[in-house]
Amino acid sequence: MEEEEVKNGSVAVKEEDAPFPLTELDKIGLSQKDEDFKLHTWDDLKEIIETNNLALLTRTPSQIRAYITWCSKINREYGSVSNFIIAHRLPWGPPPFSFNSSTPLSDPSDYRILVNDWPYGFTDEITHIVVWSKTPIPTDEGTGDLTKDSRNRVEGWVKRTFGDRLGEERVLWFKNWVGLQSVRALEHFHVLVRGAGEEDISFWTGETQGRM
């Protein structure tokens, strides 16, 4: 299988091929073409995140096929996507990770900011960033969603880290419920920025060209 075929989503896949839970919209997407897909706009994302209706977030049909194919390939080669990320993207060594602070996002050495290689189907001005954390971020055991204290902590950190530089009106964030996560073994949440330049991205990630 050629790498280009994987990235452009030209490899045919079926629902049962997916190595992670698919949402109903993902399942629909597998039978569609990209021209049938409406890209998520900034206004769409604001509503989805404000209402916490995160299951509406999905990739384009070609992105879904490509991501399923890539995850399956990585699982065969590394055992899991988490193992791949640890080997190539997070210089923390094998888990369990040792963190300097038990308070999430309080010590920069305990987290890393990276651009997502596999973003959802957004319009072009939106950059999808993932924040990976050594320190666990508490969630509600019943719902799998963030606790109130966790949400307030992440909200404040996102405002300081991204909003102060770009403007709060150009920054959104969310953390998938446990049931929606395709990489469950590593703590992470998502930040979306609108109209950020390469200099902004490099400032946050420390990389000239972001990856996952």
N, C-alpha and C positions, 0 to 999 in steps of 0.2 A: 504494500500500500504506500503510495507516494505521499510525502509530507504536505505537498500543495493540495492534494485531494482532501486531506484531513482538514486543513485550515479553511478551504472554501466550501466545505459542507457538501461536496459532490458525491460522497460515499453514501449509499443507501443504508438506512438503519430502520429498525422496527422498535416499537415501544418496549418490547421485552429485552432489547439489547442494552437499555439504559442501566448503568451501574449506580444510579442514584434515583431518588423518588422524582417522578415527573408530575407537574401540576396538570390540571385538565387543559389549560391553554398550551402547555408544551405538547401534549398528546395531539391536540388539534393541529399544531404547527408542523408536526411530522408529515402530515398529509397535504400541506400547503406549499406554495411557492413564495419567494420573497415579495413578489409584486402584490400578493394578497395581504401582506402584513402592514399594519399601520404603526410606524415608529412612535415610541413614547416621546411626547414633547415635555418641555419643562412644566407646563401647566398640568399635564397628565400626572407627572411624577409628584407634584405638590399635593394633588388630591389623593393619590394612592398612599402616600406616606402619612399625610394628615389623618386619613381614615384607617391607617394600619392594615390596608387591604393588599398586603404584599404578594399574595398569590396572583395578582394581576400582572406582576412583572414577569416578562418573558423575553426570550431571544427571538431573533428572526428565524424562519424555518431553516435556512442554511446554517445559522449559528448553532441552533439546537442540534442538528445532525453532526456538525463539526465537533461540538463539545462532547456529545455522547461518544463519538468515535475516538476522540483524543483521550477521554477519561478511561475508556476501555483499554486503549493501548498502554496508557500509563499504569493502570492497575496490573496489567500483565508483566510489565517491565520492572515496576517498583513495589508492587504489592498494594499500593494505594496512592491517591492523589496527594494525601498528606505527606507521605514519604518523599514524593517528588519535590514538593514545596520546601520541605526541610532540607533536602539535599542541594537544591539549586537556588532557593530564594530567601530562606531565613537562616542566617549564620549563627544559629543558637545551639547546634548539636542536637542529639536525639532527646525526645521527651522522656520523663517529665522535665519541663524547663525550670531552671532556677531563676527566680525574679528578685530584683532588688527591693521592690515594694509590693506589699499585698494589696495596695490601693490601685485599681486600674488606671492607667494613663498618667500616673504621677511621676514616673521616671522614664525619660526618653530611651534608656537602654532596654526597657521592658516592652517596647512595641516597635513596629516598623510600618512605614507607609509605602505602598506600592500601587502602581497603576494596574488595573485588572486586565489580563490578557483575554478574558472571556466576558466582556461586558454584556449587559442586556441590550435589547434593540432600541437604542436611543437615537435621537437626532444628532447631527454632527457636532454641534457646539457643546455637547455634554461629555465630560470626562468622568469615567467610573474608576474610583480609587477604593482600595481595600486597606483597612488598618488591621494588622495582625498583632495580637497581644499575647505575651507570655503569661500575664496575670489573668486568671479567670474573671469574667464579668458576670456577676450574679444574675440569674434569671428565675422567673417564677416556676416552680416545679410543676404546677398544674397546667399552665398555658404554654410554657416554653418561651414566653416573651420576657423582656427585660423587667426587672423590678423598678419601682418608682425611683429609688436612690440611684440605681445604675443608669437609668435614662437621664436623670438630671446631671450625673457626672459626665456621661458621654456628650450630652448637649453642650455643657459648658466648655469642654475640651475642644469640640468641633468649632464652636464660635471663636475661641481664642486662636486656634491653629489655622483655620481656613477662612472664617468670616472676617477676622481682623485684617487679613491681607486682601481678600477679594471682595468683601461686602457680604453681609449676612443674607441678602436677598438672592445671592448667586450660589448659595450652598444648601444642600439637603443631605440628610443622612438617614440610614435605617440599619437595623440588625434583623436579619431573617429569623423567624421563629425556628426552633430546632427542627421541626418537621419539614421546613423548606430548604434546609442547608444541604449543599452537595459536598461540602468539606466540613464535617462535624467535629473532627478530632482536634482542629486548631481553632482557637478563639479568634474571631474576627467580626468586623462590621464594615458597612459600606458608606462611602461618602461620594456624593455627586456634586460636581462643580460646573458652572455654566460660564463659557467664554474664557476659561483659563488659558494663558499662554504657556509656551514651552518653559519660559523662565520660572513661572509659578510652579509648574509640575516638578521641575528640577529642584526648586527650593524645598518642596515638601518631601520628595522621595530621595533626594541626594543622587538621582540618576539622570543622565541626559536623555534617556529614552526609557520610559517605564515599562515594566512587565507585570505579571500577575500580582 
